Amino acid sequence: MSKRLDPKFLREQYGNASNLNARIDLHQRFSTNKYDWQRWVFDRLRIPAHGHILEVGCGPGYLWSNNRDRIGRDGQVVLSDLSAGMVRTAKDHLRNLSKIYGFTVSDIQAMPFADATFDVVVANHMLYHVQDREKALSEVHRVLKVDGHFYAATNGPNHMREVFSLLQEFDRRCEMEILRIFNLANGAEQLSGFFSQVNLHHYEDALLVTAAEPLAAYAVSMQRSKVLEERGDEFIQFLQTKLAAEGVIRIQKETGLFEARKGNGV
């Protein structure tokens, strides 16, 4: 089983926000694109006046906390996640906006919402963790209103590939799964079975890393094995040697957002 689908791995990864925050920190510090990812995603959301919005796999709620200045008071937003710890963190981040937020612990594969409830559904970097994506997409289709929009962010198959190469060079026991389940190359095909007018928006970016510790923390956050925990100081020294020789570690990113509409037929 892919580790992205392993329930034990997911509980360990997303029981709280610590692993996610290590990854976000690397991107915030070293991305070449200085326009915030969550702001960029929000720019593309077609939210009608008085719209009903659902985010599945909401994590700590960063999409909304990073756009708190842009959210009207006439909407209704529901944040959902399989992790109770993430939902608690989202509630804390959004406590000053609680009047327009609902929170629920639920699974995208069996959502506790009535048919045609939402104008917009957002799945921000989470569909590659879902075991039965057909069931999940069927559920998203069910809870969307006709002409509603579904937004699914994901990465490409070459996203952060240089990190995998560094891990393998350091110790071949290290692992980092290449994203194949739902990515920028195959996502449109999966979505088109349920939605019409599937479009892809690319977020152009790369990392120019100049410090070893944040990159090491990112790598540790992705690991299922204990290799980097046991050899963490050695890995930092390995990265420092690379930086001393090259000045910078360049890492390519492939990230984007699918936009799909629920039509009358599909």
C-alpha positions as CSV (number, residue, x, y, z in Angstrom):
1,M,0.0,0.0,0.0
2,S,1.2,3.5,-0.8
3,K,2.2,5.2,2.4
4,R,0.0,8.2,1.3
5,L,-3.0,5.8,1.8
6,D,-1.8,4.0,4.9
7,P,-4.1,5.0,7.8
8,K,-1.3,4.6,10.4
9,F,1.0,6.8,8.4
10,L,-1.8,9.5,7.9
11,R,-2.5,9.5,11.7
12,E,1.2,10.0,12.4
13,Q,1.5,12.6,9.7
14,Y,-1.6,14.7,10.4
15,G,-2.5,14.1,14.0
16,N,-1.4,17.7,14.5
17,A,0.2,20.4,12.4
18,S,3.9,19.9,13.3
19,N,4.9,18.0,10.1
20,L,2.8,20.3,7.9
21,N,4.4,23.3,9.5
22,A,7.9,22.0,8.8
23,R,7.0,21.8,5.1
24,I,5.3,25.2,5.0
25,D,8.4,26.8,6.7
26,L,10.7,25.6,3.9
27,H,8.4,26.9,1.2
28,Q,7.9,30.3,2.9
29,R,11.6,30.9,3.5
30,F,13.0,29.8,0.1
31,S,10.3,30.0,-2.6
32,T,11.2,32.1,-5.6
33,N,7.5,33.0,-6.0
34,K,6.9,35.4,-3.1
35,Y,3.1,35.6,-3.6
36,D,1.5,33.4,-0.9
37,W,0.1,30.1,-2.1
38,Q,-3.0,30.4,0.0
39,R,-3.7,33.9,-1.4
40,W,-3.1,32.6,-4.9
41,V,-5.6,29.8,-4.4
42,F,-8.2,32.2,-3.0
43,D,-7.8,34.5,-6.0
44,R,-9.1,31.7,-8.2
45,L,-12.2,30.7,-6.1
46,R,-15.5,31.7,-7.7
47,I,-17.4,32.4,-4.5
48,P,-20.8,33.9,-5.1
49,A,-22.4,36.4,-2.8
50,H,-23.9,34.6,0.2
51,G,-22.1,31.5,-1.0
52,H,-21.9,28.2,0.9
53,I,-18.3,26.9,0.9
54,L,-16.8,23.6,2.1
55,E,-13.1,22.8,2.5
56,V,-12.3,19.1,2.9
57,G,-9.0,18.2,4.4
58,C,-8.8,21.7,5.8
59,G,-5.8,21.1,8.0
60,P,-5.0,24.1,10.3
61,G,-7.3,26.4,8.2
62,Y,-4.5,28.3,6.6
63,L,-6.5,29.0,3.4
64,W,-8.9,31.1,5.5
65,S,-6.5,32.6,8.1
66,N,-4.2,33.8,5.3
67,N,-7.2,35.5,3.6
68,R,-9.1,36.7,6.7
69,D,-9.0,40.3,5.2
70,R,-10.8,39.1,2.1
71,I,-13.7,37.1,3.6
72,G,-17.1,38.8,3.6
73,R,-19.5,38.4,6.5
74,D,-22.4,37.2,4.3
75,G,-21.0,33.7,3.5
76,Q,-21.1,30.4,5.2
77,V,-17.9,28.4,5.4
78,V,-17.6,24.8,6.7
79,L,-14.1,23.3,7.4
80,S,-13.8,19.6,7.5
81,D,-10.9,17.2,8.2
82,L,-10.5,13.5,9.1
83,S,-8.1,14.6,11.9
84,A,-9.7,15.9,15.0
85,G,-6.4,17.5,15.9
86,M,-6.3,19.5,12.7
87,V,-9.9,20.6,13.3
88,R,-9.0,21.9,16.7
89,T,-6.1,23.8,15.3
90,A,-8.3,25.3,12.6
91,K,-10.8,26.4,15.2
92,D,-8.0,28.1,17.1
93,H,-6.6,29.9,14.1
94,L,-10.1,31.1,13.1
95,R,-11.5,31.9,16.5
96,N,-12.0,35.6,15.6
97,L,-14.0,34.6,12.5
98,S,-16.1,32.0,14.3
99,K,-19.5,33.5,13.2
100,I,-19.1,32.4,9.6
101,Y,-17.3,29.0,10.2
102,G,-18.6,25.6,11.0
103,F,-16.2,22.7,11.8
104,T,-16.6,19.0,11.5
105,V,-14.5,15.9,11.7
106,S,-15.5,13.9,8.7
107,D,-14.3,11.8,5.8
108,I,-14.6,13.0,2.2
109,Q,-15.6,9.5,1.2
110,A,-18.8,9.8,3.3
111,M,-19.7,13.4,4.0
112,P,-22.5,14.3,6.5
113,F,-24.1,17.0,4.2
114,A,-27.3,17.1,2.2
115,D,-27.3,17.0,-1.5
116,A,-26.6,20.3,-3.4
117,T,-25.6,22.2,-0.2
118,F,-22.4,24.0,-1.4
119,D,-21.5,26.5,-4.1
120,V,-17.8,25.8,-3.7
121,V,-15.9,22.8,-2.5
122,V,-12.1,23.0,-2.0
123,A,-9.6,20.1,-1.5
124,N,-6.2,21.7,-1.0
125,H,-3.5,19.1,-1.4
126,M,-5.4,16.2,0.0
127,L,-6.9,14.0,-2.7
128,Y,-3.7,12.0,-3.0
129,H,-4.4,10.7,0.5
130,V,-7.8,9.4,-0.3
131,Q,-8.1,5.6,-0.9
132,D,-11.3,5.6,-2.9
133,R,-11.1,8.8,-5.0
134,E,-14.1,7.8,-7.2
135,K,-16.2,7.6,-4.1
136,A,-14.8,10.9,-2.8
137,L,-15.4,12.7,-6.1
138,S,-18.9,11.3,-6.2
139,E,-19.5,12.7,-2.7
140,V,-18.1,16.1,-3.8
141,H,-20.4,16.1,-6.8
142,R,-23.4,15.2,-4.6
143,V,-23.0,18.0,-2.1
144,L,-22.3,20.6,-4.8
145,K,-25.1,22.7,-6.3
146,V,-25.5,22.7,-10.1
147,D,-23.0,25.1,-11.6
148,G,-21.0,24.9,-8.3
149,H,-17.2,24.7,-8.5
150,F,-14.7,22.2,-7.1
151,Y,-11.1,23.2,-6.6
152,A,-8.5,20.5,-6.1
153,A,-4.8,21.5,-5.5
154,T,-2.1,18.9,-6.1
155,N,1.5,18.6,-7.2
156,G,3.2,17.1,-10.3
157,P,5.2,13.9,-10.5
158,N,8.5,15.8,-10.5
159,H,7.6,18.0,-7.5
160,M,10.6,18.2,-5.0
161,R,12.3,15.4,-6.8
162,E,15.7,16.8,-5.9
163,V,15.0,16.1,-2.2
164,F,14.5,12.4,-3.1
165,S,17.8,12.5,-4.9
166,L,19.6,14.0,-1.9
167,L,18.0,11.5,0.5
168,Q,19.1,8.6,-1.7
169,E,22.6,10.0,-2.0
170,F,22.9,10.3,1.7
171,D,21.4,6.9,2.7
172,R,19.6,4.6,0.3
173,R,17.3,3.5,3.1
174,C,15.6,6.9,3.1
175,E,12.4,7.0,1.1
176,M,10.3,9.7,-0.4
177,E,7.3,8.7,-2.4
178,I,6.9,10.2,-5.9
179,L,3.3,11.4,-6.3
180,R,1.4,9.2,-8.7
181,I,-2.0,8.7,-7.2
182,F,-3.6,12.1,-8.0
183,N,-1.3,14.6,-9.6
184,L,-1.1,17.4,-12.2
185,A,-0.6,14.8,-15.0
186,N,-3.5,12.5,-14.3
187,G,-5.9,14.6,-12.2
188,A,-7.9,16.1,-15.0
189,E,-8.8,12.6,-16.3
190,Q,-10.0,11.6,-12.8
191,L,-12.1,14.7,-12.4
192,S,-13.6,14.7,-15.9
193,G,-15.7,11.6,-15.0
194,F,-17.6,13.6,-12.5
195,F,-17.3,17.3,-13.6
196,S,-17.4,19.4,-16.7
197,Q,-15.0,22.1,-17.8
198,V,-12.0,20.9,-15.9
199,N,-9.2,23.5,-16.1
200,L,-5.7,23.6,-14.6
201,H,-4.1,26.7,-13.1
202,H,-0.3,26.4,-12.6
203,Y,1.6,28.0,-9.8
204,E,5.1,28.8,-11.0
205,D,7.6,28.4,-8.3
206,A,10.9,26.8,-7.2
207,L,13.0,26.7,-4.0
208,L,16.5,28.2,-3.7
209,V,17.6,26.7,-0.4
210,T,20.5,28.3,1.4
211,A,20.3,26.7,4.9
212,A,20.6,23.1,5.8
213,E,18.3,22.8,8.9
214,P,15.0,23.8,7.3
215,L,15.6,21.3,4.4
216,A,16.5,18.6,6.9
217,A,13.3,19.3,8.9
218,Y,11.3,19.1,5.7
219,A,12.9,15.7,4.9
220,V,12.3,14.3,8.4
221,S,8.6,15.4,8.2
222,M,8.2,13.2,5.1
223,Q,9.8,10.1,6.4
224,R,8.2,6.9,7.5
225,S,11.5,5.2,8.4
226,K,13.6,6.2,11.4
227,V,16.8,6.7,9.3
228,L,16.9,10.5,9.5
229,E,15.9,10.6,13.2
230,E,18.9,8.4,13.9
231,R,21.3,10.2,11.6
232,G,19.8,13.7,11.7
233,D,23.0,15.5,12.6
234,E,24.9,13.7,9.9
235,F,22.2,14.6,7.3
236,I,22.5,18.3,8.3
237,Q,26.3,18.1,7.9
238,F,25.7,16.4,4.5
239,L,23.5,19.3,3.4
240,Q,25.9,21.9,4.7
241,T,28.7,20.3,2.6
242,K,26.5,20.6,-0.4
243,L,25.8,24.2,0.3
244,A,29.4,25.0,0.9
245,A,30.3,23.6,-2.5
246,E,27.4,24.9,-4.5
247,G,26.1,27.9,-2.6
248,V,22.5,27.0,-3.0
249,I,20.4,23.9,-3.4
250,R,17.8,24.4,-6.2
251,I,14.6,22.3,-6.0
252,Q,11.9,22.3,-8.6
253,K,8.3,22.6,-7.7
254,E,5.3,21.5,-9.7
255,T,2.1,22.8,-8.1
256,G,-1.3,23.7,-9.4
257,L,-5.0,23.9,-8.9
258,F,-7.7,22.1,-10.8
259,E,-11.0,23.9,-11.3
260,A,-14.0,21.8,-12.2
261,R,-17.7,22.8,-12.6
262,K,-20.7,20.7,-11.8
263,G,-23.0,21.0,-14.9
264,N,-26.5,19.7,-15.4
265,G,-25.4,16.5,-17.1
266,V,-22.1,15.7,-15.4
